[in-house]
Amino acid sequence: MTPTLPQAFKKNFLGNSPEWYQAAIVAFLVLNPICLYFFGPFVTGWMLIGEFIFTLAMALKCYPLQPGGLLAIQAVILGMTSPDAVFKETVSNFSVIMLLMFMVAGIYFMRDILLFTFTRILLGVKSKTLLSVLFCATGAVLSAFLDALTVTAVLITISVGFYSVYHKVASGKKIVDDGHDHADDDSLISNHRQNLEDFRAFLRSLIMHGAVGTALGGVMTLVGEPQNLLIAERASWDFMEFFLRMAPVTLPVFACGLITCVLLEKSKILGYGATLPDEVRQVLQESSDYEDSKRTMYDKAALVTQGIVAIILVLSLGFHVAEVGIIGLMVIVLLTAFNGITEEHRIGHAFEEALPFTALLVVFFAIVAVIHEQHLFSPVIHWVLAMDESIQPGMFFLANGVLSAISDNVFVATVYINEVKAVFDAGDITREHFDKLVIAINTGTNLPSVATPNGQAAFLFLLTSALAPLIRLSYMRMVIMAMPYTIVLTIVGFLGVMYNI
């Protein structure tokens, strides 16, 4: 039966998201102008913030760009902000946009060397505890210099690759066979089923250690997370100053994170401690050897080139030779030029991962423009700043942490750092105290946000990836497995903010 035009519009609105979610967004859009008429822009502004955080928290139901964008457009139409204010907010954060556009794309062309590194770690280390620590630590180091989202993408690619190899063999096929559906368990041979379940548990724990590692490293430097660069700009810190300012908090957190990793593997609680079955290791080693045998001199030259560019990248960031986005563009040029990637469509794939989030970031800035225009956070900021100066950093850490755990940490950091910078510019706090609050905002938005997939873009990316259903990694399982890390990172981070800065 052919649907009527109204039925087609209803079906098209927000696509396959649940009907209750669609109804909630419509209700928001209807209630906002009514609230504005009766209660004014201040109350309506806070309603808008709550609605926008709702869209971030429900990111698995619908990507927040569409519903959040509708709310932002309505806010402009209702006069709660202006197109000019949104544009100015976006331009003032252009360096963050360039980071997402160019740095993430640049690292895309470095994936081969990253895959090579993680593959050697996975197959070369037989101790599961040591392997977990190495995955966590390597994810942290790479995220500190590259990008947490890209490092997570590499971990996902490795895991899917290894899973598909063993699933193929467990289904009675050979490693070299093509066209296998690794999501279909119907063809599994019975004596391989238990090995596959153990392999899933092994990959689940390993990928969670690696994902937490991206958070441990991402908090350390101004390129680890998108909001870090924004925070560094407001504080006028370069790469090394940002690292040194954060170190009294982030280094103890990193050490305690690795200790937590060891304890989880030794105690085998909450889904950790699963080991790689010998039969699976043998299959994966055979697959790796087969891939090595196919590697040509051109492939080896490409790996060497990527390694050299990685060193150039680290040195460029460390000495701050240019804005981070410009360095990312340099990486794209070097890797494509010296690895023979000259076709436009091959270059275009590198930008696919970052641009949706870049668009969402501009929607963030529209909501931030509303916050600025209506002075929504001013009472909250002044209330916290009226407290004793010694406890203010801890309060900012906790406030940021709670919000970042239920919504996106980039949005939370953007709001708080802009408000605190405005207070500093007005002369209400000293530079020393401003620096302490900046450290609290950065660590508060990066550390407790591992509690749920909503807080970290890398976690959400993992949950919505092709890997999650293969290894049976659900939302609640991620929350449960992240819980020990959440507790440790939050407590150590809070103590660091309170007593070490």
C-alpha positions in Angstrom: 0.0 0.0 0.0 1.4 3.4 -1.1 1.7 5.8 1.9 0.1 9.2 1.8 2.3 12.3 1.7 1.8 13.0 5.5 2.7 9.4 6.3 5.8 9.6 4.2 6.9 12.9 6.0 6.3 11.1 9.4 8.3 8.1 8.3 11.2 10.3 7.0 11.4 12.4 10.2 14.5 11.3 12.0 14.5 8.0 10.0 14.7 4.8 12.0 14.9 6.4 15.5 12.1 5.1 17.9 8.7 6.7 17.7 8.9 7.9 21.3 12.2 9.6 20.5 10.6 11.4 17.5 7.7 12.4 19.6 10.0 13.8 22.3 11.9 16.0 19.8 8.6 17.3 18.4 7.4 18.0 21.9 10.6 20.0 22.6 10.1 22.1 19.4 6.5 22.8 20.4 7.1 23.6 24.0 10.1 25.9 23.6 8.2 28.9 22.0 5.4 28.5 24.6 8.0 28.5 27.4 9.7 31.5 25.9 6.4 33.4 25.8 5.4 32.7 29.4 8.7 32.3 31.3 11.2 34.3 29.2 14.6 33.4 27.6 16.5 32.5 30.8 14.2 29.6 31.7 13.8 28.6 28.1 17.5 28.6 27.6 17.9 26.1 30.5 15.2 24.0 28.9 17.1 24.1 25.6 20.3 22.9 27.4 18.5 20.0 29.0 16.9 19.1 25.6 20.3 19.2 23.9 22.0 17.1 26.6 19.1 14.6 26.1 20.0 14.3 22.4 23.6 13.7 23.3 22.7 11.1 25.9 20.4 9.3 23.4 23.1 9.3 20.7 22.6 5.6 20.1 18.9 6.2 19.1 19.8 9.0 16.7 23.0 10.8 15.9 22.7 14.2 17.8 23.5 16.3 14.7 19.9 16.2 13.4 17.8 16.7 16.6 20.4 19.0 18.2 20.6 21.0 14.9 16.8 21.4 14.9 17.0 22.8 18.4 19.8 25.2 17.5 17.9 26.4 14.4 14.8 27.0 16.5 16.9 29.0 19.1 18.1 31.3 16.3 14.5 31.8 15.0 13.2 32.5 18.5 15.9 35.2 18.9 17.7 33.5 21.8 20.9 34.0 19.7 21.7 35.2 16.3 23.4 33.8 13.2 26.2 36.3 13.7 26.8 35.1 17.3 26.9 31.5 16.1 29.4 32.5 13.3 31.6 34.4 15.8 31.5 31.5 18.2 32.5 29.1 15.4 35.3 31.3 14.1 36.8 31.7 17.6 37.0 27.9 17.8 38.3 27.4 14.2 41.5 25.8 15.4 39.5 23.0 16.9 37.6 22.5 13.7 40.9 22.4 11.8 42.1 19.8 14.3 39.2 17.5 13.5 39.3 18.1 9.8 43.0 17.7 9.2 44.6 15.9 12.1 42.2 13.0 12.1 42.4 12.7 8.3 46.2 12.8 8.5 46.3 9.9 11.0 44.0 7.9 8.7 47.0 7.7 6.3 49.2 6.4 9.2 46.9 3.4 10.0 49.2 0.8 8.4 52.1 1.5 10.8 49.6 1.6 13.7 48.0 -1.7 12.7 51.5 -3.2 12.3 52.5 -2.1 15.8 49.4 -3.4 17.5 49.4 -6.7 15.6 53.0 -7.3 16.7 52.0 -6.6 20.3 49.0 -8.9 20.2 50.8 -11.9 18.8 54.2 -11.3 20.4 53.0 -11.1 24.1 51.5 -14.3 25.6 50.9 -12.9 29.1 47.3 -11.5 29.1 48.1 -9.1 32.0 51.2 -7.7 30.2 49.3 -7.6 26.9 46.5 -5.6 28.5 48.9 -3.2 30.1 50.7 -2.7 26.8 47.4 -2.1 24.9 46.3 0.4 27.6 49.7 2.2 27.7 50.2 2.2 23.9 46.7 3.5 23.4 47.5 6.3 25.9 50.8 7.3 24.3 49.3 7.3 20.8 46.3 9.3 21.9 48.5 11.9 23.6 50.2 12.7 20.2 47.5 11.7 17.7 43.8 11.5 18.4 41.8 9.2 20.7 39.1 8.6 18.1 41.6 7.5 15.4 43.5 5.3 17.9 40.2 3.6 18.8 39.4 3.2 15.1 42.7 1.3 14.7 41.9 -0.9 17.7 38.5 -1.7 16.2 40.1 -2.5 12.8 42.6 -4.9 14.3 40.0 -6.6 16.4 37.5 -7.0 13.5 40.3 -8.3 11.3 41.4 -11.0 13.8 37.9 -11.9 14.7 37.0 -12.4 11.0 40.1 -14.6 10.4 39.2 -17.0 13.2 35.5 -17.0 12.5 36.4 -18.0 8.9 38.4 -21.0 10.2 35.8 -21.8 12.8 33.2 -22.0 10.0 35.3 -24.6 8.1 37.0 -22.3 5.6 40.6 -21.5 4.9 42.4 -18.3 5.8 42.9 -17.4 2.1 39.1 -17.8 1.3 37.2 -14.7 0.5 33.6 -13.7 0.8 33.0 -14.9 4.4 30.3 -13.3 6.6 31.8 -13.2 10.0 28.5 -12.0 11.6 26.8 -15.3 10.8 27.3 -18.0 13.4 25.1 -20.6 11.7 28.0 -22.2 9.9 30.2 -22.6 12.9 31.7 -26.0 13.6 30.6 -27.2 17.0 34.1 -27.8 18.5 35.1 -24.2 17.6 32.1 -22.5 19.4 33.6 -22.4 22.9 36.9 -21.1 21.5 35.0 -18.4 19.7 33.2 -17.4 22.9 36.5 -17.3 24.8 38.0 -15.2 22.0 35.1 -12.7 22.2 35.7 -12.3 25.9 39.4 -11.9 25.3 38.7 -9.1 22.7 36.1 -7.4 24.9 38.5 -7.0 27.8 41.4 -6.0 25.5 39.4 -3.4 23.6 38.1 -1.9 26.8 41.7 -1.6 28.2 42.7 0.1 25.0 39.7 2.4 25.0 40.4 3.5 28.5 44.0 4.0 27.5 42.9 6.6 24.9 41.3 8.5 27.7 44.4 8.3 30.0 46.5 9.7 27.2 43.9 12.0 25.7 43.8 14.1 28.8 47.5 14.8 28.8 48.1 17.0 25.7 46.3 19.6 23.7 45.7 17.2 20.8 44.5 14.2 22.7 40.8 15.4 22.7 39.1 18.1 20.7 38.2 20.2 23.7 41.8 20.2 25.0 42.9 22.5 22.1 40.0 24.8 22.9 41.0 24.8 26.6 44.7 25.4 25.8 43.8 28.4 23.5 41.7 30.0 26.2 44.6 29.6 28.6 47.3 30.6 26.0 49.2 27.4 26.6 51.3 25.7 23.9 51.9 21.9 23.7 54.6 21.6 26.3 53.1 24.0 28.8 49.7 22.2 28.6 51.5 18.9 29.3 53.5 20.2 32.2 50.5 22.0 33.7 48.4 18.8 33.6 51.2 16.4 34.6 50.7 16.7 38.4 47.2 15.3 37.9 47.4 13.2 34.7 50.6 11.3 35.5 49.4 9.9 38.8 46.1 9.1 37.1 48.0 7.3 34.3 49.9 5.2 36.8 46.8 4.3 38.8 45.0 3.5 35.6 47.7 0.9 34.7 47.6 -0.5 38.2 43.8 -0.9 37.8 44.4 -2.7 34.5 46.7 -5.2 36.3 44.3 -5.8 39.2 41.3 -6.3 36.9 43.2 -9.0 34.9 44.5 -10.7 38.0 41.1 -10.7 39.8 39.2 -11.7 36.6 36.2 -9.6 37.7 33.5 -7.8 35.6 34.4 -9.6 32.4 38.2 -9.2 32.5 40.9 -11.8 32.7 39.9 -13.9 29.6 42.9 -15.4 27.8 43.5 -16.1 24.1 42.9 -19.9 23.4 46.0 -21.6 21.9 44.0 -22.8 18.9 43.0 -19.2 18.1 46.5 -17.9 18.6 47.8 -20.4 16.1 45.3 -19.4 13.5 46.0 -15.7 14.0 49.8 -16.3 13.7 49.3 -18.2 10.4 47.2 -15.3 9.1 49.8 -12.8 10.1 52.6 -14.8 8.5 50.5 -15.0 5.3 50.0 -11.2 5.2 53.7 -10.7 5.8 54.5 -12.9 2.9 52.3 -10.8 0.6 53.9 -7.5 1.7 55.9 -6.0 -1.2 58.8 -3.6 -1.2 56.3 -0.8 -1.9 54.3 -1.8 1.2 57.5 -1.9 3.3 58.5 1.5 1.9 55.1 2.9 2.9 55.6 1.7 6.5 59.0 3.4 6.7 57.5 6.6 5.3 54.7 6.5 7.9 57.2 5.9 10.7 59.3 8.9 9.6 56.2 11.2 9.3 55.1 10.0 12.8 58.4 11.3 14.2 58.0 14.6 12.3 54.5 14.9 13.7 55.6 14.4 17.3 58.5 16.9 16.9 56.2 19.4 15.2 53.7 19.2 18.1 56.3 19.3 20.8 58.0 22.4 19.4 54.7 24.0 18.3 55.9 24.8 14.8 52.4 25.6 13.7 48.7 25.3 14.7 47.7 21.7 15.2 45.4 21.7 12.2 48.1 23.0 9.9 50.4 20.2 11.2 47.7 17.7 10.4 47.4 19.1 6.8 51.2 18.7 6.5 50.9 15.1 7.5 48.2 14.5 4.8 50.5 16.1 2.2 53.6 14.1 3.2 51.9 10.7 3.5 49.9 11.0 0.3 52.7 12.4 -1.7 55.4 9.8 -0.7 53.0 6.8 -0.6 51.5 7.4 -4.1 48.0 8.3 -3.0 47.0 10.8 -5.7 43.4 10.0 -6.5 40.8 12.3 -5.1 38.4 9.5 -4.0 41.1 7.8 -2.0 41.9 11.0 -0.2 38.3 11.7 0.5 37.8 8.5 2.6 40.2 10.0 5.2 37.7 12.8 6.0 34.6 10.6 6.5 35.2 9.8 10.2 35.8 13.3 11.4 33.4 15.5 9.4 30.1 14.3 11.0 31.5 15.2 14.5 32.9 18.5 13.1 29.3 19.4 12.0 28.0 18.4 15.4 30.7 20.6 17.0 29.3 23.7 15.1 25.9 22.8 16.6 27.6 22.8 20.0 28.8 26.3 19.3 25.3 27.4 18.5 24.1 26.2 21.8 27.1 27.8 23.5 26.1 31.1 21.7 22.7 30.8 23.4 24.4 30.3 26.8 26.5 33.4 26.2 23.7 35.6 24.9 21.3 34.7 27.8 24.1 34.5 30.5 22.7 31.1 31.5 25.8 29.8 33.4 26.7 33.1 35.1 24.7 32.4 38.3 26.2 28.9 38.5 29.8 30.1 37.9 29.4 32.9 40.4 27.9 30.6 43.0 31.0 28.3 42.7 33.4 31.2 42.7 31.7 32.5 45.9 32.9 29.3 47.7 36.3 29.1 49.5 39.0 29.4 46.8 40.7 26.2 48.0 37.7 24.0 47.1 36.7 25.7 43.8 38.9 23.5 41.6 37.4 20.3 43.1 33.9 21.6 42.6 34.6 22.4 39.0 36.1 18.9 38.5 33.1 17.2 40.0 30.5 19.4 38.1 32.3 18.8 34.8 32.6 15.1 35.6 28.9 14.5 36.3 27.8 16.4 33.1 30.5 14.7 31.0 29.4 11.3 32.1 25.9 11.8 30.7 26.5 14.0 27.8 29.5 14.8 25.5 32.6 16.1 27.2 33.4 18.5 24.3 30.2 20.4 24.9 30.7 20.5 28.7 34.3 21.7 28.4 33.3 24.4 25.8 30.7 25.8 28.1 32.7 25.9 31.3 36.0 27.2 29.8 34.3 30.1 28.1 32.5 31.1 31.2 35.6 30.9 33.4 37.6 32.8 30.8 35.0 35.6 30.8 35.3 35.8 34.6 39.1 36.0 34.3 38.9 38.7 31.6 36.6 40.7 33.9 39.3 40.7 36.5 37.3 38.8 39.1 40.0 36.0 39.6 43.8 35.9 39.4 45.8 34.3 36.7 47.1 31.7 39.2 43.5 30.7 40.2 42.4 30.7 36.6 45.1 28.2 35.7 43.9 25.9 38.5 40.3 26.1 37.3 41.5 25.3 33.7 43.3 22.2 34.9 40.1 21.2 36.8 37.9 21.7 33.7 40.2 19.7 31.5 40.6 16.7 33.8 37.0 16.9 34.9 35.7 16.6 31.4 38.2 13.9 30.3 38.4 11.4 33.3 35.0 10.8 34.8 33.5 10.8 31.3 34.7 7.2 30.8 31.7 6.1 32.9 29.4 5.8 29.9 29.7 5.8 26.1 28.0 9.1 26.0 30.9 11.0 27.5 33.7 10.1 25.2 33.4 10.2 21.4 35.9 7.3 21.2 33.7 5.2 23.4 30.6 6.0 21.5 32.4 5.2 18.3 33.4 1.8 19.7 29.8 1.1 20.8 28.4 1.9 17.3 31.1 0.2 15.4 30.9 -3.1 13.5 33.0 -4.8 16.3 30.6 -4.3 19.2 27.9 -6.8 18.1 30.5 -9.3 17.0 32.1 -9.5 20.5 28.8 -8.9 22.3 29.8 -5.5 23.7 26.5 -3.8 24.7 25.9 -0.4 26.3 25.5 -1.8 29.8 28.4 -4.2 29.5 30.6 -1.2 28.6 29.3 0.7 31.6 30.0 -2.2 33.9 33.5 -2.9 32.5 34.4 0.8 32.7 33.1 1.2 36.3 36.4 0.3 38.1 38.3 2.7 35.9 35.7 5.4 36.4 36.0 5.1 40.2 39.8 5.1 40.2 40.2 7.9 37.6 37.7 10.1 39.3 39.1 9.7 42.8 42.7 10.1 41.8 41.9 13.0 39.5 39.9 14.7 42.2 42.7 14.3 44.8 45.2 15.6 42.2 43.1 18.6 41.4 42.6 19.4 45.1 46.1 18.8 46.5 48.7 18.8 43.6 48.0 22.0 41.7 
